[in-house]
Amino acid sequence: MPHFSSWSWPLEYLGPLDQALTKIARIEKSIPFENKVDKAVWRGTAWFNPPWSIGLRPKLVEVAEGKEWADVEIWDKEKVNTIPIEDVCRFKYIIYAEV
């Protein structure tokens, strides 16, 4: 499950959280797991790393770069490579980098 902290950021294209949750529920009901995108997905900042996972995010990006199985990118508001939270749920594998 992706985190929702981005809803505290003033970015217009994110939209209201309640609408996103409704869209997520609709996607989860309509797309069986076997029909989801067969890739791992992650968007995030490379500079934030909790003390228990120093360097994990940059390493994740390095390992996934150019791989067919991955849609992994450092989040960039200028590039606007954000994936709407409901579209993240279209992927089979959602990476949570803080474990």
N, C-alpha and C positions, 0 to 999 in steps of 0.2 A: 504494500500500500504506500503510495507516495505521501510525502508530508505536505502539509497545507500552510506552512509558514509564509509562503509567497503571498498569501492573501493579505498580509500586513504591509506589503510593499505597494507604493502608489503607481501601479502599472495598469493602464486602462485595459489592455488586451487580456487581462486575467479574468475579468468579469466577477460577478458576485458568487460567493461560495455556495449559497443555497441552490443556485442554478447549476453549478458544476456538479453538486451531489445528485441532483435529479438526472442529469445527463449520464453520470457514472452508473446509476442504478439502471437506467435504460440500456446502456451498453452491456452491462454485466448480464442482464436478462436476455439480450438479443444475440450475443456472440458467444457460442460455445467455445470452450478453451481450445479445442483442436482447430478452430477457424481463426484464432487470433494470430497476429503477426509473429512469426517464428524467430524473434530476435530478443536480445536483452536490451533494455532501454534505461538510460540515465541522463539527467541534466543536472548540473550543479556547479558550484564554484570550486576551483582547485585550491584556492588559498585557505578555505576553512577546513581544518582537520582537528577533531577533538584529540585530546592528549593520548587516548588509547589507540588512535589510528593515524598517527603522524605519517604523512606521505601517501596515505591510501588512495585518496582521490587522484592525485597526479599519476600514480601508478596504474590506476584503473583506466584512465584516459590513454596512457601509453600502451597498455596491453590490448585494449580494444580497437585502437586506431587501425583503420583499413580492413577490419575483420568483417566478413559477411554476416556473422551472427550478432553483430552489435550495432546499436544506434546510440552511441555514447559520445557526448560532447560537453565541453565546458560551457556553461550558460553564459550568454552574451546578449544583454538587452539591446545593444547596438545592432547586432547581427539578427536579432529577434529569432533565435533558434529555440525558443521556448516551445514546448509541446503542451497544449491545453491539458489540464489534469485529466479530463475525461478521455482524451486520446491516448494518454499513457496506458489507460486500462484496455486498450486494443492490443497491447503487446502481451505475449505469453510470459515474459520474464522481466520483472521490474527490479532493478538493482537498488538496494538500500545500502549506502556506503558507510553507515555508522555502526555497523555490527562489530 
